[in-house]
Amino acid sequence: MRDLFLDPLASYQVAQQMAGNDPLPLSQQALRHQLHQRGMLSSIDGARKMLMVRRTLAGMPRQVLHLRTNESADG
């Protein structure tokens, strides 16, 4: 397993772009809740009751989504 951290706003904007002319039927918050309900988040901040976690990435403190990934058998 590897850690995948996504900036919530940037990843939502990319998803919107990929949807093309059709806007996503979910808000950012609703999408995060669905990711959590489907067990796709690797960790959440239970103490703060937030789905985003605090991480320092590239020397900067950030609030990110921590997703589950499956590392391929090749590496």
TAPEBEL-V212057 format. One record per residue. RES is the residue in one letter. PHI is phi in degrees with one decimal (none if undefined). OMEGA is omega in whole degrees, -180 to 180 (NA if undefined). Layout:
res phi omega
RES PHI OMEGA
RES PHI OMEGA
This chain:
res phi omega
M none 174
R -120.8 177
D -86.7 175
L -125.2 -180
F -110.8 -179
L -116.9 170
D -70.2 -174
P -59.9 -178
L -69.5 -178
A -62.7 -178
S -68.9 177
Y -67.4 179
Q -64.2 177
V -64.8 178
A -61.3 178
Q -61.8 179
Q -62.7 -179
M -67.2 179
A -72.3 178
G 72.9 -177
N -75.5 -179
D -90.5 179
P -66.4 177
L -62.7 -178
P -79.4 -177
L -124.3 171
S -76.8 177
Q -57.3 -178
Q -64.2 180
A -63.8 178
L -64.3 178
R -59.9 180
H -64.3 178
Q -66.9 177
L -59.3 179
H -67.0 -179
Q -61.1 -179
R -88.8 176
G 73.0 -176
M -91.2 178
L -88.9 -178
S -77.1 176
S -151.3 175
I -134.8 178
D -97.3 -177
G -64.9 -179
A -64.1 180
R -96.8 -178
K 56.0 -179
M -125.9 177
L -82.3 176
M -87.3 179
V -114.1 177
R -89.1 177
R -141.8 171
T -98.2 -178
L -126.1 -177
A 53.6 177
G 77.8 -178
M -119.0 175
P -71.4 -177
R -142.8 169
Q -108.8 -172
V -133.9 170
L -90.4 180
H -105.7 -175
L -98.0 174
R -78.1 173
T -132.1 173
N -112.8 178
E -71.3 -179
S -67.7 180
A -63.8 -178
D -78.7 179
G 161.6 NA
